[in-house]
Amino acid sequence: MEDYVSAIVASLAFVLSILNFFHSRRSLFVDTISKQRVDWITNIRVTVREFIYAYIDGDDANDLLKKKYAVELWLNSKSTEHAKLLGLLDQCMMGDKNQKEANIQALIEETQHLLNLNWGKMKNEAKYKSKT
């Protein structure tokens, strides 16, 4: 009888260890992704800000182009979520100087929208993590 109890306890401990392993692995994955999203959000915010400042200051076309490319490196040209922001960057580069304020406002709004989408993804991942 004592052997059966020991076997059951050992089996239960083994199963719980496996479940804990998978839960920990999932939590680590979600934590890593969330940290990467926070870093991405920070980098997008900084590079777009630098582009806007250069655009406002009337930096020469080469400097503005470098800052535009810096923003583009953080975005996916094939993503529909990023397409509008990429289009607005191009519009700023080729746009009418009289439209500067409208271009800046549109760029800010689209950046905020994109960052909000990613913030929502992080919240959903955190909810999923807490359920597992």
C-alpha positions in Angstrom: 0.0 0.0 0.0 2.8 2.4 0.9 4.4 1.7 -2.5 1.2 2.7 -4.3 1.0 6.0 -2.4 4.7 6.7 -3.1 4.1 6.0 -6.8 1.0 8.2 -7.0 2.8 11.1 -5.2 5.9 10.7 -7.5 3.7 10.6 -10.6 1.7 13.6 -9.4 5.0 15.5 -8.7 6.2 14.6 -12.2 3.1 15.8 -13.9 3.1 19.0 -11.9 6.7 19.6 -12.8 6.0 19.2 -16.5 3.0 21.6 -16.3 5.1 24.1 -14.4 7.8 23.9 -17.0 5.4 24.7 -19.8 3.8 27.5 -17.9 7.2 29.0 -17.1 8.3 28.7 -20.7 5.2 30.5 -21.9 5.6 33.2 -19.3 9.2 33.8 -20.3 8.2 34.0 -23.9 5.5 36.5 -23.2 7.8 38.6 -21.0 10.5 38.6 -23.7 8.0 39.7 -26.4 6.5 42.4 -24.1 9.9 43.8 -23.3 10.8 43.9 -27.0 7.5 45.7 -27.8 8.3 48.3 -25.1 11.7 48.8 -26.7 10.2 49.0 -30.1 7.6 51.6 -28.9 10.4 53.7 -27.4 12.5 53.5 -30.5 9.6 54.4 -32.8 8.7 57.4 -30.6 12.3 58.7 -30.5 13.0 58.3 -34.2 9.7 59.8 -35.3 10.3 62.7 -32.9 13.8 63.3 -34.4 12.3 63.2 -37.9 9.6 65.8 -36.9 12.2 68.1 -35.2 14.3 67.9 -38.4 11.3 68.6 -40.5 10.3 71.6 -38.4 13.8 73.0 -38.3 14.0 72.7 -42.1 17.0 70.5 -42.1 18.5 69.8 -45.5 17.0 67.0 -47.6 19.9 64.6 -46.9 19.6 64.9 -43.1 15.8 64.6 -43.3 16.2 61.5 -45.6 18.5 59.9 -43.0 16.0 60.4 -40.3 13.2 59.1 -42.5 15.2 55.9 -43.1 15.9 55.6 -39.4 12.1 55.5 -38.8 11.6 53.1 -41.7 14.1 50.6 -40.2 11.7 50.1 -37.3 8.7 49.6 -39.6 7.6 46.8 -41.9 7.0 48.0 -45.4 4.7 45.0 -46.0 2.5 45.7 -42.9 -0.8 47.3 -43.4 -0.5 48.7 -39.9 2.6 50.6 -40.9 1.6 51.6 -44.4 0.0 54.9 -43.5 2.9 56.1 -41.3 5.3 55.2 -44.1 3.1 57.2 -46.6 3.1 60.2 -44.3 6.9 60.1 -44.0 7.0 60.2 -47.8 4.4 63.0 -47.9 6.6 65.1 -45.5 9.6 64.6 -47.7 7.8 65.7 -50.9 5.0 67.8 -49.5 4.3 71.4 -49.8 6.0 73.5 -47.2 2.7 75.3 -46.6 1.3 71.9 -45.5 4.0 71.4 -42.8 1.7 71.8 -39.8 -0.9 69.5 -41.3 1.7 66.9 -42.2 3.2 67.0 -38.7 -0.2 66.6 -37.1 -1.1 63.7 -39.3 2.3 62.1 -38.5 1.8 62.5 -34.8 -1.7 61.1 -34.9 -0.7 58.1 -37.0 2.3 57.4 -34.7 0.1 57.5 -31.7 -2.4 55.2 -33.4 0.4 52.7 -34.2 1.8 52.8 -30.7 -1.6 52.3 -29.2 -2.2 49.2 -31.4 1.0 47.7 -30.0 0.2 48.7 -26.5 -3.1 46.8 -26.9 -1.2 43.8 -28.2 1.0 43.9 -25.0 -2.1 44.1 -22.8 -3.6 41.1 -24.6 -0.4 39.1 -24.2 -0.3 40.0 -20.5 -3.9 38.8 -20.1 -3.0 35.5 -21.8 0.0 35.1 -19.6 -2.1 35.5 -16.5 -4.6 32.9 -17.7 -2.0 30.2 -18.3 
